[in-house]
Amino acid sequence: MHWIPKQQAHQLINNYTVFERNFGDRRGIEDVIVSKRRFQYEEEVKANPHN
């Protein structure tokens, strides 16, 4: 995810989340939600490391 632009990465994660919610099992859905939150947290830390 780090090699593609931030906007495209965000869109990709959202699309994957929708896919998992429609076709995935509970574990897959939980994994994608945790990954999405981790990505958001990493972006926040990059933007403001002292917050």
PyMOL commands that set and color helices and strands:
alter all, ss='L'
color gray80, all
select helices_A, chain A and resi 6-23+26-47
alter helices_A, ss='H'
color red, helices_A
deselect
rebuild
show_as cartoon
